[in-house]
Structure formats: C-alpha cells, structure tokens
C-alpha cells in the first residue's frame, strides 16, 4: 500500500518532468504530426492531463468543474468506453486549443489533484493515481521519441538538446551467456507497481540457450548493410521482405549517407556514426533479418527475463521473438481502464528492458512493451541469442 503523501510527491515530480521535456521546443514544434504513429507534443500534454481529469477528478471530486467540455473529445486516445474522440491521424490538425490553453489546462487539473489528494486517501483512488502517474511516464518516453521524429524530419535537422545522451558504448568484449535447461518463473512478483500485462506469474520450461551480454553495435549493423543485407530476400520474413521493397528501406531510421560516410540524426543533431555504440531505431523485421545474417536468433521474452540479471540493459528496447499475448489467468479490469493493455494483444511483438528515453522510476525487468513489427521510431535495439 502506497501512502497519499508519497504518491502526491511522485505525481508532482512527474507533472513537472513532462513540462521540462518540452522546454527546448519552439511554439511551432508543438503541433507537428509527420506520421500517424507520432502525436504532437501539445496533444501529449493534454492527453496526460485528461487522464487525471477523466478517471480521478470526475469520479472522486464532487465539486470539480470540468475545464472545457470539448477536451475529452480532443484528448481521449483510444478509450471507447469514454466516448468519441479525434481520429489519431488528425491530432496534427488541432491548431486549437492553443499551446497556452493546454498549459492552463495542465495547471488547472494539477492544482485540483493536489487539493483532492490533501483530503482523500481512498485506496481505489490511489491505485488509479499510480496508474495515471506511470501512464504519464509512458508518454514522457513517447514525447522524446515523437519530438525526435518531428525534428529529425525537419529538413534543417535542428538540435533538441546538447545534454541528452543517446549513445553509450558498452565496455568489455562480446560474450555468450550460457543458460541451463530448466523451469523458470516469469512475471511480476513484488508489491511494487506494475501494469496488468505483467501479472500472472507462471513457470516456463526453457531449453539450453545462449544470449549475448551486449547489444548489437552500429559497426556490426554496418557489416549487414555492406553485405547487402537489405537485398537478400533469404534473410527476411515474407512480410518483412515486402516491407523493405515497398518502403525502400536500406538502413536504420535517421541514418544518412553523406559523401560515402554514414551519419545519423540524434537529439544532439547530425553526427557521424559511432560504430561502437548500440544500434537503434530498428524494426522487428530488421532485427530478425540481422539475426539470420549472424546465424543467430532473437531471444524469447522468457529467455530474456530469465537471463536479465547477467547483462546490463536499459539503453534500448530489445526486440524479442515473443508475440504479445496474455499471461495465464490474465483478466482485464472492468470499465475504461480495462482497455489499457488487453485489447492490444494481437499482431504485436514484445520488447523488453527500457531505453535512454525511459524516465526514472519506470523501468522493470518484467515490463512488457509491445509494438507492430514494422515500427522503428522508438529507441529499439537488438540482443542476439542462439
């Protein structure tokens, strides 16, 4: 059981950090939506605020006055239970409400939440509050990756920050960690926060396997490119090969070949590739093809979790060979919050670990991220197994 005071401090810290992420932006950056998967920063600011208004203030504060009746329509994401919403692809068309108005909305809701939490310790409220805090932390990571996509597709390739560090070289030699055949327990098993898709701790049987102690580097991935990895159909799934040809894919996202030298765009601007740093912005299709190229494979999420104490993780979301499916005895909660994870358990692959964009106090070794196989705008990477 978490105390009200502890969660209130966590709530305030989280709200402040979201706005700090947006501080380097120009006002024009807040509304851009280059592709459907990227939401404008202004929308993230409003949506994370709407979550607290919709699921806490409306239910637990009888005196609360809704800030703007239109905002539920504007900032609802995918909650069918709540009502109609702006189509995701149209979020970039929302020139109104203004950025100023959205920040006023954030202040209004944050103040109302502070007042409510000073006089209410209802445990059900606190459970929803904790979900809301971690929901906002998920959007902090999305904010950074979406900001990178917005600026990385600006022809000027503007710099976001001088201090954000995307690339850290893993020290030591690459080695294979041997894991013994046997039964392993998988899933969340503590009183700390987790999402419902981590619950249902259960046993799995794993055969002998080996997993790399290091992530695949840019230099290793360059070998794949130079060996015509993007032109060899035998390395790809059929769907992946179709994707490569239809989209004319020939490198990770943000890579640019300039005067025969590979560069990449990062939040620090355009620089030459550091061959020793972990490769990032890789789709599942590319991760699978690279593993085939190396006569290896991707680990399952269960192999990853069983071995995670033996290697450092946290720089890249790591693709696994596991489909995103429910654990044994998984049950969605009633109401709108039941839409949070369960309805997405189809046609997606699980990623494990966390990334350089994951905020503090949000990463866990049981965390199950998930994306479609063609997506690469997140800080995704590759760890090999065999």
N, C-alpha and C positions, 0 to 999 in steps of 0.2 A: 504494500500500500504506500503510495507516494503522498506526501503532505501537500496541502494547498500552497504553503509558502514556497516550498521547493519548486513546484510547478509554475507558480507565478513568476519566480525569478527566471526560470527556463523559458517561459513564454515571452517575457520582456526581452531577454537576450536574443531570442530567435527573431522577434519582430525587428529589432534594431539591425541584426545582421543582414536581413533581406534588403533593407534600405541601403546598407553600406555597400552591398554588391552593386547597386545601381548608381552609386555616387559618381563613378567616372563617366557616365553616359551623358551625351548631349540630348537635349529635349527631342530632337528628331529621331534618335535611336529607339525611343520607347514604343513606337507604333509599327515598326517594320516587321513583316512576316514573309520571308523569302519562299518558304515551302510550308506545306500543311503540318509537318511534324514540329515546326518551330512556332512557338507562341510569342507575341510581342512582350517585352518586359512589362509594359503597363498592364497587360492582361494578367500576368503572374502576380503583380502587386494587388490587383483587385480580387482575383480568384482566392488567394490565400486569406484575404480579409473576409470575403463572402463565406468561406467555410466556417469561421467562428460565429459570424452573424447567423447563418442558417442553422447550424447544428447545436449551438450553445445558447446564444442570446435569445433567439426566438423561443426556445424551449424552457429556459431556466430563469429568465428575467421578465416578469410580467409587466414591468414598467418600461421596457426597452421600446424605443421608437425607431423603426426602420429608417436607415439613412436615405435611401432612394428606392422606390418600388421597382424601378427598371433594372436595378443592379443584379437581381437574381437571374434575370434573362441574359444579361450581358456576361456575368462571371461564373455561372454554372458551367461545369465542364462536361460531365457525362452522366450525371445523376438523373435517370429517367423518373425516379420516384418524386423528385423535387419539382419537375415541371419543364417547360420549354426553355430553350437556350439558343444562343447564337451558334450557327454552324461553325465548326472548328476552323474551316478554311477561310472564314470571313472575319476572324479576330483582327487581322491587319487592316480591315476596313473601318475599324472603330476609332475614327479621329475624335469622336466624342464618346464618353466623357473625357475631359481633358486630363492630362497628367496631374495638374494641380488638384483637380476634383478627386482623383483617385487617391492622392496622398491625404487629402482631407478625410476621405472615407477610412483610410487606414488609421488615422489619428482618432477618429470618432469611435471606431469599433475597439481599438486598443484601450482607450480610456473606459469604455463601457465594460470591457472584460476585466480590467483592473478593479473597477468598482464592484462588479459582481463577485469576483474571487476574494475580495476582502471580507465578504459576509456570507460565503457559501462554501461548504465543504462536502457537498453531496458527492458520494463516491462515483456514481454513474457519470456525473458532470466531469469529474476529474479524469475518468477514463477517456471520455470523448476529447477533453482538452489535450491529453497526452497524444492521442492520435492526431489531433489538429496541429500540434507542435511539430511532430515528425512529418506530417503531410507538408507543412511549410518548408521543412528542411529538404524534402524531396524536390520541392520547387526551387529552392536555392541552387541545387545542383543543376536543375533544368535551366534556370536563369543564366548561369555561367555558360552552359553549352549552347543555349539559344543565342546569347549575346555574341559568342564566338562565331556562330554561323552567320549572324547578321553582319558583323564587322568583316568576317572572312570572305563574304560575298560582295562586299563593297569594293569597287574597282581600285580604290586607293589603299585597301588593306590597312586600315588605321589600327593603331595600337590601343589596347584596352588598359594595360597596366604595365608598369616597369617591375613590379614586385611579384606578381603571380607566377609561381614556378610550376611549369607543366612537365619538365623533363629532368629526372634524377637518375643518374646511372647507377645500376645495381652493382655493388662491388663483389669481387670474387669470381671464380670460374664457374661456368655452367656445369651442373652435375645432375645426375638422375637419382631421385629419392626412391628407394625400394619400399613398397608397402606389401605386407603379407596378406595372403588369403585369409579370410575370416569374416566374422559378423561384426558390423559397426553400427552404432546408434547415431541417427541423423535427426536433426530438428532442434528447435529451441527448448532449453531445459533450465531456465532460471526465472527469477521473479522480475528481471529487468524487462523493459518494453520490447515487444516485437510485433510485427504485423501478423494477421491471422494465417497467411500462407506459410509461415514458418512453424506453425503448430501442428501437432500430431506426431510427436517424436516416435520414431519407429526404427526397427532393425533392418539392415540390408546386408546381403551377402556379397562380398567383393572378392574377385579372383586376384591373384598376384598381379601387381602392376607397378609401373614406374612413372613418376611425374617430375617435371623439371623444377629445379629450385629457382629458376629465373624466368622472367618473361622474354618473349622473342624481341629482339632489338631491331632498330631501323636498318642497321647494317645487314642483318640476316634477311630481312624482308627485301632489301635491295637485291640480294642474290636471287630471290624468287622472281623479281621483276626482270633482271638481266637474263635470266634463264627462260624468258618468255612464258612465265607462269600464267599470265593473263591470256595467253594464246593457245594454251594446251587444254583442250576440252576434257582430256582424260583425268585431270585433277579436280574437276568440278562436279557438283550435283547437276542434274539436268536443269533445274530451276536456276541454279547459280550461273550456269553457262549462258542461259537465255538472258539473265540479268546483265552479265558482263557485255554481251553483244548489243543488247537493246540500249543500254545506258552508256556504252563506250567507256567502260571502267578500265583504267590502266594503272591505278596507284591508290594508296590510301587517301581519304579526304584531306584537303588542304595542302597536298603536295603539288609543287610547281617545278617543271623542268625548265631552268633558265640557263642559256648558254651551256647546255650539256651537263649542268650541275643541278642536282635535286635540292630544292628548298622546301620549307613548309611554313605555313602561317600558324602562328600561335598567338595567344593573348598578349604577347610581348611584341608582336609584329612579324615581319617576314625575315627569316634567317636560314642559313644553310643547315641541312640536316645533321644532327648529332648521331652518328652511326652507332654509338654505344648506348643510347637511351632507348627505352622500350617503345616499340611501335604503337601507334594509337589511331583511333578513328577507322577501325576495321570492322567490316560486316561479318556476320557468321559465315556467309558464303566464302569470303576471303580467308577467314581463319581456318575453315575446313580444307580449302584448296592448298593453303600453305602447309598444313599438317600432312596432307597427302604428298606434297613435294618433298617433305623431310622424312617420308616413310614412317610417320607417326600418326597420332590422332589427338583429338581434344579429350580432356577428362570428362567423365560424367560429373554432375553436381555432387553426387555422393562420394566419388573418389576425391574430388576437390575438398569437401568438408572433412573427410577422414584424414587427409594429409596436411591440412592448412597450418597446423602447428609447426610444421617442418620447413616452412618457407615464409618469406616476407610477402605480404600482399597489401594492397591499398593504393597503388599507383594507377591501375587500370581495372575497369570492369572486365572480368575474364569470361569469355565465351565458354560454355560447356556443351557437351553433346546431349544434354537432357532437355526433353520437351517440358514446357511449363505446365505441370499437372498438379492436382491436389494431393496432399499427403493423406495417409489413411485416416478415416473418420473426420475429414475436413467438413465443416459446416459453416455456411455463410450466416452472419447475424441477420436479424430481421431489420427491415427498413432500408433507408438510403445507404447507410454505411456498409450494408451487405454487398453493395455494388463496387466496393473499393478494389478488391482483387479477384474474386471468384469468377466474374464474368469475362475475364481476360485469359482464362486458362485454356486457350486453343490457338494453334498455329504460331506459337512463340517459343523461343529458346531461353533457357535460364542462363543468367550471368551471375558470377559470384565475386565476392570481395568488395571493393569500393574503388574510388578514383581520387585523383588530385582535386576534383571538384566537389567531392562529398564533404559536407560540413561536419564540424566537431560533434561528437556525441551521437552520431547517427550510424556509424559502421558497426557491423556484427558479422561473425563468421557464419551465422545461419541465415543472413539476409539473402533473399531470393529476388534479384532484379530480373526483368524479362523484357525482351524486345523481339520484333519481327526480324527475320533472317537477313533482310536487305539493308537494315538501318545501320548507319555508321557515324552519326553526328555526335553521339556520346563518346566519352573517353574510354573506348573499348580496346582491349588488347588480347594477346594470345599466350597461353601457357600450354606446352605440349605434354602429352602422356604417351605411354606405349606399354 
